[in-house]
């Protein structure tokens, strides 16, 4: 009986870390994995979602910082990991656009809900970051559909690079 209890305790510690509130370490430089069989993004906004071609993530107990390069230059977003509001500003076409996000851990996944207003239009999006069994970063992004249509969800995989 003691041996069974010890084995069960060890299995919980090794395999069940989320039961004790531990979170994934998403830190690193991440490069998009391109699927050669996937169709190329088309049209305006094609391939939206994810973190772009590559991103650098730093993480501590309180915040997660995502730095990526866009057409507008480097964009850095900082998210509080306690679910409180995180305000980030980005410049688009000479206009400052402020986003308010709440990030929280749901099991081993970090879910970031973001509200943005641009030119009087409100936009809600959700981005979920997690690690797969191979250690790749999986980013699932849900954004509003065009013209008020159904939301569009994309999944992008990144490897450390």
Beta strands, then each sheet from edge to edge (+ up, - down):
strand 1: 28-32
strand 2: 54-59
strand 3: 63-70
strand 4: 73-80
strand 5: 85-92
strand 6: 95-106
strand 7: 109-118
strand 8: 121-131
strand 9: 137-143
strand 10: 152-160
sheet 1: 4+ 3- 2+ 1- 10+ 9- 8+ 7- 6+ 5-
end
